[in-house]
Amino acid sequence: MFTRILRFFPYLLCIGAVFIIAGLSAPFLINRMVLADVKRIGEFEVSEISIDYLGLFSASGSLRLSSGEHESIVAPRIRLLYTPRGLLNRQLDALHIDGALLHLERRSGRIGVRGAIPTEKPQGRLDPREAAWPVAVNSLILRDCSITLHDISSTPMRTTLSGDLAFGYRRDAENNYLPASLSGSYRLSGTVAGAGSIDGSLQENDLAITATIDALRLVDGRQVLPAAVSLAESTTLSGTVALHIDLARSVISHLEGELEAGNYGVDAQTAHNFVEVAGPLLAIKLHGSPESLVYEIGPLDVKQPLTARAELSGTVSVRPGGIKTNGALHLHDLAHASYGFTIAHLNGSYQGFLSAEQGLAFHLDGAISEDSGFGVTAGDLRVRGKKAELSAQLDLRHDSQRGTASLKVDTLGIAATDDQFMLTDISADIELARVAEIFDARISADIAEVQDSRHGWYAKGIRLELGLPPPFSTREESKPGVISLAELGHRHTPLASCQASLTGDGDAMAIEGTVTALFDPALVMSIKGVLDPVNDHLHVGWQVPLSYLSTGGLAAVAPMPADLSVDGFVEARGAFERRDGSLYGSATLRVSDAMAADTRRGLSLGGINCAVTLPTLPALSTSPSQICSVNTASLGKLRFTDADITFRLEDARTLFIEKSLAGWCGGTLESGSLRLQLGNADIGTTLFASRINFAQLLKQFGFDDTEGDGSLNGRLPVRLGPDGLFFDDGFLFSTPGAGGIIKFNDTRILREAMASDLQTSNLAYAMSALEDFAYNWARISLNNEQEDVLLAMELDGKPRAPLPYSFNRDGILIRSDETTEGTQHPLRLDINLRLPLLEMVQWGQHINSLMGE
């Protein structure tokens, strides 16, 4: 047997040598005779294709495809594993690709293989038969395959892919292999890093694909994202996405996905703001089809330019006409640290539509509940609001863009230092429009009422229409705006209405208008100023020309006693401005040639001239030493002349009279300081009298037919109380060492006022003496007794000429005949009079009632 084998050994050796030579020469022969003539594969020009090894169970080679100067696909190590039986069935056990390079590029917004020659493909259904493979590959093994994305505007992005994929097939009528299933895993490193798995199945016209993502992250976002956008390196994406593709209609019939972004952080730099969105976890849920895809996104944590946590849910529809979406938005803890802006909860809804023909249209509606409210704090400024509604609309077309926003607020409270303002029924609208190169911006607002709780001011019916100047618009001058105010008042008293126009000039706006007094339409104030919103500055000057003011006008703004008439001329000017976040103002008011009269109470004031300066508006306080002068004044029978009152207004409720001086009975009457304060019904001061003519004084107290000379000095403490005007132990006395003459031509009142124990003969002598009496000293005391004023007058002196009286033997003065010499016996008289000065009491009660309000 062995000998027989040895006999055929040379033949066997020759046959083996033939196989060895054939195996060694086959790659060379295939490369030279077959592959050398291959010039194009699909859409690529072949740069190089070769086989390095060919055996019974494996083969290896390399591939290099390019188009023009750039490489498209480079596979330096390709290995095929098979069996002879499998080759007969056109099956490969495995395809190993190691270290391959795939070059992609972005062209016209689409990504494709670099250098590929584009081909026109007919639109319509996808026929699974077109995907039939002549050879089945059971598994695909990728190791360290590099994918490079080229973009002319950025640095190329490189990612390395490794993975293991297994394929399942079924045969078609032509005995070709149709892919039926896919399963495997992948790993990414480089610009994009992560891992995951993929499963798929193809049945008739339905292609189902499920992909899982495990901690996918963007290592170097500068190669992928725009220059103004950066992504935190710790941001990861995990989840599952499953979709079904209807091959008959070439559409996605169903899509489901649950994705989670962990430790996400996105920063974006815009023209005016730095936007930051970051948080520990962001969940995204999708289900449906492109025609009606339902999504949920949240919580989305916004860090800059304001902080908020957002949740979104809604539907999106992708149709041939465009993309439509609508949904709901919920914002928690919306805040801006720099401005102290806070909103606890904001619920909203939105709608959007995007199409190539109509552009983008987006509408948003939102509401802040009364329980939630919102607030703004900036330094000493604090704003609090409740129950607000807002809406915004954006319309972007090829040739024009337009945006509108509106806001409605029920109540808004504003506090600045010690000032408190309350605004009610506020609505505001903003409109932005761009046509060609013209950008226009306008704002309008309505406020039902503004109340200043501290100073008592209020404003009603405020309307603002304004075309914003640059930089908000590209117009050199904005369209004229209007601001109007239906009613400005103080403590429930209407005072004025306002109408003004605003015209843009650079960054500022010029203001010009009028303020009309509601109590007297003939009283008109002109205003003129500048508003600079960019620098937060406002300056307005105003002036009221010399105008006549009547009783009817004053009665409309202040409580006036019945039967009181007032008229005269007034003029005023002033200014106010806002700078450094605060409001400043000043005003000067002048009254000239005015008069006031109340004939029923005997009051008359003539020649009233006053000037009042308020340097620190809105605080109602004046500079010290304001002066008001009155030429003549009368109260009942009391007469005063050339009165000057020096005062200052401390606040809206307090008037401080520094001093006052008036001419009275040929002398002067001067008061000390006096503070008049609303709510304080007790007012007291002391009047100091100097060189008061005795006879004129007596005339004003009811002694009409009185003559004489001599003067009195003293003080008169007076008090305004709840019951009226009172004298508190006031007195006037003659100058020591300087007497005077007093003549009572009518002594009937004096007879009743003499002491009751004065003898009849002495009373007659006293009455005769007072008809022409030379006094050494005199004293008058004033006190209140019930509703009357008690006047006690003391006189010490004697008759100027001897009277026909003599003393009898009992020492009693008796009247003698005219032949006797007569006597000038000295007298000291005490006269007590009750004077019904009802007019003084009534005016005291009226002033007291005003101060008690």
C-alpha positions, 0 to 999 in steps of 0.5 A, spaced: 500 500 500 505 504 502 509 502 495 503 504 491 502 511 494 509 512 493 508 511 486 503 516 485 507 521 490 510 525 484 503 526 481 500 528 488 506 533 489 505 536 482 498 537 483 499 540 490 504 545 487 499 547 482 494 549 487 499 552 491 502 556 485 494 558 483 493 560 490 499 564 490 498 567 484 490 568 484 490 575 487 496 577 482 492 575 477 485 578 479 488 584 481 492 585 474 486 581 469 480 583 473 480 589 478 485 593 473 479 594 468 474 597 474 474 604 473 468 606 477 463 603 482 457 606 483 457 614 484 465 614 485 471 613 481 476 607 483 482 610 485 485 603 488 482 596 489 486 590 490 486 583 494 492 581 498 490 574 500 485 569 497 484 562 501 478 557 501 475 560 508 477 567 507 480 573 503 483 580 504 484 586 501 483 594 500 479 599 497 480 606 496 475 610 492 475 618 490 472 623 486 477 628 483 482 630 488 479 628 495 478 621 497 471 619 499 472 612 502 479 608 504 478 601 507 486 599 508 484 592 511 478 588 509 477 581 510 472 576 508 470 570 512 466 564 508 466 557 507 466 554 500 459 551 501 457 558 503 460 561 497 456 556 492 449 560 496 452 567 495 453 568 503 459 571 507 459 569 514 463 575 516 465 582 513 471 585 517 473 592 516 478 595 520 481 602 520 477 605 514 476 612 513 469 615 510 469 622 508 462 626 508 461 633 506 455 638 507 452 641 501 446 645 500 444 644 507 445 636 506 450 631 508 453 626 503 459 622 501 465 627 499 466 626 492 460 622 490 457 624 483 449 626 485 444 622 481 437 624 480 432 619 483 425 619 482 420 620 487 415 615 490 414 609 494 420 605 496 420 598 493 423 593 498 426 589 492 430 595 490 434 593 496 435 586 494 443 584 495 446 579 490 450 576 496 448 576 503 453 578 509 451 575 515 455 579 520 459 586 519 464 587 524 467 594 524 473 596 528 476 603 529 473 606 522 473 614 522 468 618 519 470 625 518 465 631 516 467 636 512 464 643 512 467 649 509 465 654 514 468 650 520 473 645 522 472 638 520 469 633 525 472 626 526 468 620 530 471 613 530 466 608 530 466 600 532 460 595 532 458 588 531 452 588 526 448 581 524 443 581 518 437 576 517 435 575 510 429 572 506 429 570 498 425 574 493 422 571 486 429 572 483 433 568 488 436 575 491 437 576 498 432 581 501 434 584 508 429 582 513 432 583 520 438 587 523 441 587 530 447 589 533 451 594 538 456 600 536 461 605 540 463 612 538 469 616 540 472 622 538 468 628 537 462 624 538 462 619 544 458 614 546 455 607 545 448 603 544 445 598 540 440 598 534 435 593 531 431 593 525 426 588 521 423 589 514 416 586 513 413 587 506 412 595 506 414 596 513 421 598 516 421 598 523 428 600 527 429 601 534 435 604 536 438 605 543 443 611 546 447 610 552 451 616 555 452 619 548 456 626 548 459 631 544 466 632 546 468 638 542 462 642 540 466 647 537 467 643 531 459 642 530 455 647 534 455 655 531 461 659 534 456 663 539 453 656 542 457 652 546 455 645 550 458 642 556 462 637 556 459 633 561 452 633 557 450 626 555 444 623 551 441 617 553 434 613 551 431 609 545 428 611 539 423 607 535 420 608 528 416 605 523 417 607 515 411 605 510 415 604 504 409 604 500 408 611 501 415 613 503 413 616 510 414 615 517 408 611 519 410 611 527 415 614 531 416 613 539 422 616 543 424 617 550 430 621 551 434 624 557 439 629 557 444 628 563 448 634 566 446 638 560 448 645 559 448 649 553 450 657 552 449 661 547 451 668 545 446 673 542 447 680 540 444 683 547 444 677 552 448 671 554 443 665 554 444 659 558 440 653 559 443 647 564 440 642 569 441 635 572 436 632 567 432 633 561 426 628 559 424 628 552 418 624 550 415 623 543 410 618 540 405 619 533 407 620 526 410 626 523 403 628 521 401 628 528 407 627 533 406 628 540 411 631 545 413 632 552 419 636 554 421 638 561 424 640 566 428 645 562 432 649 567 434 656 564 440 660 568 441 666 563 439 672 562 433 670 567 432 663 571 426 659 570 424 652 570 420 650 563 415 644 561 413 644 554 408 639 551 404 639 545 403 636 538 407 638 531 405 636 524 409 635 518 405 636 512 407 638 504 404 645 506 409 646 512 410 644 519 405 646 524 405 646 532 401 647 538 402 646 545 402 648 552 408 652 556 408 652 564 414 656 567 416 655 574 420 660 578 421 665 573 426 670 575 432 675 573 437 677 578 439 683 576 432 686 576 429 682 582 424 680 577 420 674 579 414 670 577 412 664 581 408 660 575 406 662 568 401 658 564 401 659 557 399 656 550 402 657 543 401 655 536 406 655 530 406 654 522 412 654 518 412 653 510 416 655 505 411 660 501 408 663 508 414 663 512 414 663 520 407 664 524 408 663 531 402 665 537 403 665 544 398 666 550 400 666 557 397 668 564 399 669 571 394 667 576 392 671 582 395 667 587 402 667 583 403 674 582 409 677 579 414 682 582 420 686 580 426 689 585 431 694 582 434 698 588 429 702 592 424 700 586 419 695 588 413 692 583 408 687 585 403 685 580 397 680 580 393 676 575 396 678 568 395 676 561 400 676 556 400 674 548 405 675 543 405 674 535 411 673 530 410 673 523 416 672 519 416 672 511 421 673 506 420 680 505 417 683 511 417 681 519 412 683 524 412 682 531 406 684 536 406 683 544 400 685 549 400 685 556 394 686 561 395 686 569 389 687 574 393 691 579 400 693 580 403 696 586 410 700 585 414 702 591 420 707 591 423 708 598 417 711 602 412 713 596 407 708 594 403 707 587 397 703 585 396 702 578 389 698 576 387 695 569 393 696 565 394 694 558 400 695 554 401 693 546 408 693 543 409 692 535 415 691 531 415 691 524 421 690 518 419 692 511 425 692 506 431 696 510 426 700 515 425 697 522 419 700 526 417 699 533 411 702 537 408 701 544 401 703 546 399 703 553 392 704 557 392 705 565 385 706 568 388 709 575 394 711 578 394 712 586 399 715 590 397 713 597 403 717 601 401 724 598 394 723 596 395 724 588 391 720 583 391 720 575 385 717 571 385 715 564 392 714 562 393 713 554 400 712 551 402 711 544 409 712 542 413 710 536 420 708 539 426 712 536 433 709 535 436 704 537 429 701 537 428 703 530 432 705 524 428 711 522 431 717 523 425 720 527 420 716 530 412 717 528 409 722 533 406 719 539 401 721 544 400 721 551 394 723 555 391 723 562 383 724 563 384 726 570 389 728 575 387 730 582 388 730 589 385 727 595 378 725 591 378 732 588 379 733 580 384 738 578 387 737 571 387 733 564 393 733 560 394 732 552 401 731 549 405 729 543 412 726 543 417 726 537 423 722 536 430 726 535 435 721 536 435 717 542 431 722 545 424 724 545 421 731 545 415 732 549 410 738 548 403 739 550 398 742 555 394 741 562 387 744 562 384 745 569 378 741 570 375 746 575 376 752 570 378 750 563 380 757 561 386 755 566 391 752 561 398 750 563 403 749 557 409 743 558 415 742 554 421 737 555 425 731 553 425 724 554 431 719 554 429 712 555 436 710 553 439 714 559 433 713 563 432 721 563 426 725 563 426 733 563 419 737 563 418 744 564 411 747 565 408 754 565 401 757 567 401 764 564 397 770 568 390 768 568 384 770 572 381 765 577 374 766 580 371 763 586 367 757 582 374 755 580 377 754 587 370 751 590 371 745 585 378 744 588 378 746 595 372 746 601 370 753 601 365 757 606 358 759 604 358 766 601 365 766 600 367 770 594 375 770 591 378 772 585 384 774 582 390 773 578 395 767 578 401 764 574 406 759 575 412 755 572 416 749 574 420 743 572 420 736 574 425 731 571 427 723 572 435 722 573 439 716 576 432 712 578 429 718 582 424 723 580 425 731 582 421 737 581 420 744 583 414 749 582 413 757 583 406 759 584 404 767 584 397 770 586 397 777 585 391 783 586 386 778 589 381 779 593 376 775 598 370 777 601 364 774 605 359 779 607 355 775 611 360 774 616 364 781 615 370 778 612 374 782 607 381 781 604 383 786 599 390 786 595 392 779 596 399 778 593 403 771 594 409 767 592 410 760 593 416 756 591 416 748 592 423 746 590 422 738 592 416 736 588 413 731 589 414 732 596 409 738 598 414 742 602 416 749 600 422 753 601 423 757 608 420 764 608 415 764 603 411 771 603 404 773 603 401 780 603 394 783 604 393 790 603 387 791 607 383 786 611 377 786 616 373 782 620 366 784 623 369 791 625 376 789 626 380 793 621 387 791 619 392 793 613 399 792 610 399 784 613 405 780 611 405 773 613 412 769 612 411 761 612 413 755 609 409 748 608 412 743 611 408 737 608 401 736 605 398 737 612 402 742 615 403 749 614 408 753 619 407 760 620 414 763 621 411 770 623 406 775 621 405 782 621 399 787 620 397 794 621 392 795 626 389 801 629 395 805 627 400 801 630 402 793 629 400 787 631 405 781 630 404 774 631 409 768 634 410 762 630 404 758 629 403 751 626 397 749 623 396 741 622 390 737 619 387 733 624 390 737 630 384 741 632 387 745 637 391 751 635 394 757 639 399 763 638 400 770 642 399 776 638 404 782 640 401 789 639 405 795 639 403 802 639 395 801 638 391 807 638 387 807 644 381 811 641 381 807 634 381 800 638 375 802 642 372 804 636 373 797 633 370 794 639 364 797 639 365 804 641 363 808 635 363 815 637 370 815 641 376 820 640 383 821 642 390 819 642 395 815 646 397 808 644 397 801 647 402 795 647 401 788 650 400 781 648 393 777 646 394 770 647 389 766 642 387 759 641 382 756 636 379 750 639 373 745 638 368 751 640 371 756 636 376 762 637 378 764 644 382 770 648 386 767 654 388 773 659 390 778 653 392 785 655 394 791 652 397 797 656 399 804 655 406 806 655 409 807 662 410 815 663 406 817 657 399 818 658 393 820 653 387 823 651 380 819 650 373 822 649 367 818 649 362 822 646 357 817 647 357 814 654 351 810 655 355 803 654 359 805 659 354 807 664 352 799 664 359 797 665 361 801 671 362 798 678 355 797 681 357 800 688 359 806 685 355 812 688 350 815 683 353 822 684 360 819 683 357 815 677 355 822 674 362 825 675 365 819 672 361 820 665 362 827 665 370 826 666 370 820 660 367 825 655 374 828 655 379 824 660 386 825 660 389 818 663 396 817 666 395 810 664 390 805 661 390 797 661 385 793 657 384 785 658 381 780 654 378 774 656 372 769 653 366 768 657 361 763 654 360 765 647 362 773 648 369 776 649 369 780 656 373 786 655 376 789 662 378 796 661 382 800 667 383 807 667 387 812 671 387 819 670 382 826 671 378 830 667 382 835 662 378 841 664 375 842 671 367 840 672 362 843 675 362 838 681 364 839 688 365 835 695 360 836 700 361 835 708 360 828 707 366 828 702 361 826 696 362 829 689 355 833 688 354 837 682 354 845 683 352 851 679 356 854 674 359 860 679 363 855 683 370 854 680 369 846 679 374 840 680 379 836 677 378 830 682 383 824 679 379 817 678 381 810 677 375 807 673 374 799 672 369 798 666 367 791 664 364 790 657 361 784 654 362 784 646 358 779 642 364 778 637 360 773 633 363 773 627 370 772 630 367 766 633 364 763 627 370 764 623 374 761 628 369 755 628 370 754 620 378 754 620 377 749 626 373 745 622 378 745 616 384 743 620 380 737 623 379 734 617 
